[in-house]
Amino acid sequence: MTSSSTSGTLFITGNVKADAMLNANPSALLIGLLLDQQVPMEWAFAGPFTLKTRLGHFNIKKIAEMNPDDLLAICLQKPAIHRFPASMAKRIHDVCKVLVRDYKGKAENMWADITTAQELMARLRVLPGYGEEKSQIFVALIAKRMDIKLLGWKAAAGEFGDTKFRTVADITSPETLLKVRATKKAQKAAGRDKQDKPLR
């Protein structure tokens, strides 16, 4: 069953307000996962709240209309929004432009008019910074933490749809955060990726 609820159960940043924003705003969740690359998960997913704090809003249309240099300056403020603030500022800007162009500035509109997770996967793959794995994780994330379960979501999410503590999609508490970290550590030690496949 697909739910239209945007009240999630994600626990990740260590900041109650930042987590509340992620759990209430799918666009923030989309940007948070966009930033979840080569930095700690907490840092990445705090990014949307950091933007809101610095900009005074988290209006996707307004962000899309910003001068890219102005957005970069916001992202460069210390502490920087990411380890690679320039490339991520561009990705944030580009994702916001796609959301405005195609989905009226709201991430939840990406799945409002479809029924299958495969359709959502195709839409996610068009977004800058969203490859196959990140798209799978997002499908798992909204299904597990927001109860937005499109038809075939487990198949679309692949291994991320299972019950193993693999990614941010499986984090609801300090304890589960530690379990995900332990899984990642074990996978790295075994030379395997997030899907338990051998690293190439």
LINZIBEL-V401244 format. One record per pair of residues at least 4 apart in sequence whose ideal C-beta (glycine too) atoms are under 7 Angstrom apart, sorted by the first residue. I is the first residue (numbers start at 1). J is the second residue. D is the distance in Angstrom with one decimal. If there is no record, write none. Layout:
I,J,D / I,J,D
//
This chain:
1,149,6.2 / 2,148,5.9 / 2,149,5.7 / 2,150,5.8 / 3,147,4.3 / 3,148,5.7 / 5,146,6.6 / 5,147,6.0 / 6,24,5.7 / 6,25,6.9 / 6,26,6.0 / 6,108,6.5 / 6,146,6.5 / 7,23,6.2 / 7,24,6.5 / 8,22,6.8 / 8,23,3.5 / 8,145,4.5 / 8,146,4.5 / 9,23,6.9 / 9,145,5.2 / 9,172,5.1 / 10,19,6.3 / 10,22,5.4 / 10,23,5.5 / 10,145,4.6 / 10,171,6.5 / 10,172,7.0 / 11,19,6.0 / 11,171,5.7 / 11,172,5.2 / 11,173,5.3 / 11,177,6.7 / 12,19,6.3 / 12,41,5.9 / 12,42,6.2 / 12,45,4.7 / 12,168,5.9 / 12,171,5.4 / 12,177,7.0 / 13,18,4.1 / 13,19,5.4 / 13,42,5.2 / 13,45,5.2 / 13,46,4.4 / 14,42,5.6 / 15,19,6.5 / 15,46,6.1 / 15,49,6.6 / 16,20,6.2 / 17,21,6.5 / 17,49,6.3 / 18,22,6.7 / 18,46,4.9 / 18,49,3.7 / 19,23,6.2 / 20,24,6.1 / 21,25,5.6 / 21,28,5.1 / 21,48,6.1 / 21,49,5.2 / 21,52,6.8 / 22,28,5.3 / 22,29,5.2 / 22,32,5.8 / 22,45,6.1 / 22,48,6.8 / 25,29,6.8 / 25,58,7.0 / 26,30,6.3 / 26,107,4.1 / 26,108,4.5 / 26,142,7.0 / 27,31,6.6 / 27,60,5.4 / 27,99,6.6 / 27,106,6.1 / 27,107,4.2 / 28,32,6.1 / 28,48,3.7 / 28,58,6.3 / 29,33,6.5 / 29,141,6.7 / 30,34,6.5 / 30,95,7.0 / 30,107,4.4 / 30,138,7.0 / 31,35,6.6 / 31,47,6.3 / 31,48,4.9 / 31,92,6.0 / 31,95,6.7 / 32,36,6.6 / 32,44,6.1 / 32,45,3.9 / 32,47,5.9 / 32,48,5.4 / 33,134,6.3 / 33,137,6.5 / 33,138,5.5 / 33,141,6.7 / 34,91,6.0 / 34,92,6.8 / 34,95,6.0 / 34,129,5.0 / 35,44,4.0 / 35,47,4.4 / 35,82,5.5 / 35,88,5.9 / 36,41,6.0 / 36,44,4.0 / 36,45,6.6 / 36,168,6.6 / 38,83,5.7 / 39,43,4.6 / 39,44,5.3 / 39,82,5.8 / 39,83,4.9 / 41,45,6.0 / 41,168,5.6 / 42,46,6.2 / 45,168,6.8 / 46,50,5.7 / 47,51,6.4 / 47,81,5.2 / 47,82,6.9 / 48,52,6.4 / 48,58,6.1 / 49,53,6.3 / 50,54,6.3 / 50,81,5.7 / 51,55,5.6 / 51,58,6.1 / 51,74,6.8 / 52,57,6.4 / 52,58,4.0 / 54,74,5.0 / 54,77,6.2 / 55,74,6.4 / 57,62,6.2 / 59,63,6.6 / 60,64,6.2 / 60,96,4.9 / 60,99,5.1 / 60,100,6.2 / 60,105,4.2 / 60,106,7.0 / 61,65,6.4 / 61,100,5.2 / 61,105,4.5 / 62,66,6.9 / 63,71,6.8 / 63,93,6.9 / 63,96,4.5 / 64,93,6.9 / 64,96,4.0 / 64,97,4.5 / 64,100,4.6 / 66,70,5.2 / 66,71,4.7 / 66,93,7.0 / 68,72,6.2 / 68,90,6.7 / 68,93,5.6 / 69,73,6.5 / 70,74,6.8 / 71,75,6.4 / 71,89,5.2 / 71,92,6.9 / 71,93,5.5 / 72,76,6.1 / 72,86,6.1 / 72,89,4.4 / 75,80,6.5 / 75,81,4.2 / 75,85,4.4 / 75,88,6.6 / 75,89,4.1 / 76,80,5.8 / 76,85,5.2 / 80,85,4.5 / 81,85,5.6 / 81,88,6.4 / 82,88,4.2 / 84,88,5.7 / 85,89,5.8 / 86,90,6.9 / 87,91,6.5 / 88,92,6.2 / 89,93,6.4 / 90,94,6.1 / 91,95,6.1 / 91,128,4.9 / 91,129,4.5 / 92,96,6.4 / 93,97,6.5 / 94,98,6.7 / 94,128,4.2 / 95,99,6.4 / 95,127,5.4 / 95,128,5.7 / 95,129,6.9 / 96,100,6.4 / 97,101,6.1 / 98,102,5.8 / 98,126,6.9 / 98,127,5.9 / 99,103,5.0 / 99,105,5.5 / 99,106,6.8 / 99,107,6.2 / 100,105,4.7 / 103,107,6.9 / 103,109,3.8 / 103,110,5.4 / 104,109,5.5 / 108,112,6.1 / 110,120,6.3 / 110,123,5.2 / 111,120,5.1 / 111,148,6.6 / 111,150,6.1 / 114,119,4.1 / 114,120,6.3 / 115,150,6.5 / 115,151,5.3 / 116,150,5.7 / 116,151,4.6 / 116,152,5.4 / 117,121,6.2 / 117,139,5.3 / 117,150,4.2 / 117,151,6.6 / 117,152,4.8 / 117,153,4.1 / 117,156,3.6 / 118,122,6.7 / 118,152,6.1 / 118,156,5.6 / 119,123,6.7 / 120,124,6.1 / 120,139,6.2 / 120,150,5.8 / 121,125,6.3 / 121,135,5.2 / 121,139,6.4 / 121,156,5.2 / 124,130,4.9 / 124,135,3.9 / 124,138,5.9 / 125,130,6.1 / 125,135,5.5 / 130,134,5.0 / 130,135,5.2 / 131,135,6.8 / 132,136,6.4 / 133,137,6.4 / 133,194,7.0 / 134,138,6.5 / 135,139,6.6 / 136,140,6.5 / 136,156,6.7 / 136,157,4.9 / 136,158,5.2 / 136,160,5.2 / 137,141,5.9 / 137,160,5.3 / 137,167,5.2 / 137,169,6.0 / 138,142,6.5 / 139,143,6.3 / 139,153,5.6 / 139,156,5.1 / 139,157,4.6 / 140,144,5.7 / 140,157,4.0 / 140,160,4.0 / 140,161,5.4 / 140,169,4.1 / 141,145,5.7 / 141,168,6.4 / 141,169,4.2 / 142,146,4.6 / 142,148,4.2 / 143,148,6.1 / 143,149,4.7 / 143,153,4.6 / 143,157,7.0 / 144,169,4.9 / 144,170,6.8 / 145,169,6.3 / 149,153,5.2 / 152,156,5.6 / 153,157,5.9 / 153,161,6.5 / 154,161,3.7 / 157,161,3.6 / 158,195,6.4 / 159,166,6.8 / 159,195,4.3 / 159,196,6.5 / 160,166,5.9 / 160,167,5.9 / 160,169,6.1 / 164,183,6.7 / 165,170,4.6 / 165,176,6.1 / 165,179,3.9 / 165,180,4.7 / 165,183,5.2 / 166,170,6.0 / 166,180,6.7 / 166,183,5.8 / 166,194,5.7 / 167,180,6.6 / 167,194,6.3 / 170,176,6.1 / 170,180,5.7 / 171,176,5.0 / 171,177,5.0 / 171,180,5.6 / 172,176,5.2 / 173,177,6.9 / 174,178,6.6 / 175,179,6.6 / 176,180,6.5 / 177,181,6.5 / 178,182,6.3 / 179,183,6.5 / 180,184,6.4 / 181,185,6.3 / 182,186,6.3 / 183,187,6.2 / 184,188,6.3 / 185,189,6.3 / 186,190,6.2 / 187,192,4.5 / 187,193,6.6 / 187,194,6.7 / 187,196,6.6 / 191,198,6.1 / 191,199,5.2 / 192,196,5.2 / 192,197,6.2 / 192,198,5.9 / 192,199,6.3 / 193,197,5.2 / 193,199,5.6
//
